[in-house]
């Protein structure tokens, strides 16, 4: 799963995507990434949590048999990366059984714990069950900022301790950071810390105002700060050994093309693995989210019921959901997103559009780019 940063001869060339029409995602092909909220229980109380997760318990959580059935169904769609997330996935007693079963079925299993529960023994079990990568969120370069984000004192030191155990177990790990006004000035320091800790990648996430995130929407960065931050992130590609990826930040995939053109370079980017540079919003196109109760959504932030795996098989939902089919047809995008020459490679954040307007096909509200056809 580990990939080199930058370029490869077997890469897909990034073009501006001027042609209208549907995505290159074949309707019969499976997802590239599946994020599975294996449990909503959590030992933290993060201020930006899309699920407003707490210690629970939560009703309707898929039991072990149902979880293994779902693994079989996901495997029928191909060999996607399956992200076991939460809540806190390590609070499920059968988590290693599920991970090992996914590995046995040929799926690339990864996990997104918060790090505070990772001991030497847990790290060994992660490795034994075939977990290929672990993501740990650091939303501050210090305990003060991170703990305020996470809602629990000691979360920062707990995450660092967990990272040490993960690294000792030989499992590669990445650092995730959700960017808000609270930590915007700390992003360079967080990236330096990621290098110091031995991470292989740094993935940044731009706040989507869902769950508890609605209560800190006033701390979201502005469209101008968004653009500036993503340009800074682009500049880091030649300055850090980390693999870099922006999530919930589809504009980055426009900026990649604009900056490469300005620099007079022809760049090819990788299109597989967790650090793949493909397109902006992957919701319903190459990615989907499955809730703790088995509800399939385009992503965890876009709260639209596209099907229930306890009632219909996952492959049927993936291939035939009307919402997914709409998201794969870029000609259905509205407003300036619908006429933008970068709609195939950006697409705008469908979750932000939905939260702002109630229409998941509306234009992205946090974008200051003016399409050429409107200029």
Secondary structure, DSSP 8 states (H G I E B T S, - for coil): ----SS--TT-EE-------SB-SS-TTS--SEEEEE-----S---TT-TT---S---TT---HHHHHHHHHHHHTT---EEEEESS-GGGSTTHHHHHHHHHHTT-EEEE---STT--HHHHHHHHHTT--EEEEE---SSHHHHHHHHTSTTHHHHHHHHHHHHHHTT-EEEEEEEE-TTTGGGHHHHHHHHHHHT-SEEEEEE----GGGGGGGGGS--HHHHHHHHHHHHHGGGT-SSEEEEES-THHHHHHHHHHHHTT---EE--SSTT----S--BTTTEEEE-TTSBEESBTTB-----BTTTS-HHHHHHH-HHHHHHTBGGG--HHHHH-TTTTT----HHHHHHHHS-TTS--SS-----GGG-
